[in-house]
Amino acid sequence: MSKHLERDLTILQRDLLSLAGRVEEAIHKAIQALQERDPELAQEVIDGDAQIDALKDFEGAMLFVSHDRTFLRGLSTRVLELGGETGTDLEPHVYPGSYVEYVARTGHEAPGVHH
């Protein structure tokens, strides 16, 4: 593997782990804000949602992994399904179109966070 590709993959991995941590933290804060009826914490959650909204304006390519269906519905323009349609295929399958179109076509939906 070339040094440039390896460096780019390392950066991408770091950024993905950072994003995953922020999403997990936002979910925890949202639950805590509801349980404690904390308006300041609720505002922090709202501000975090604004960051996701800002990603919609990004014109470059993004690769993200999420079980948050709201996030997937809001941002995805293509779905890469690892394991293909059977879940055991060696080659991934690319579905053009949004996450909503992918679910309608395949019946497969993220097993994680329901919204």
Secondary structure, 3 states (H helix, E strand, C coil): CCHHHHHHHHHHHHHHHHHHHHHHHHHHHHHHHHHHCCHHHHHHHHHHHHHHHHHCCCCCCCCCCCCCHHHHHHHCCEEEECCCCCCCCCCCEEEECCHHHHHHHHCCCCCCCCC
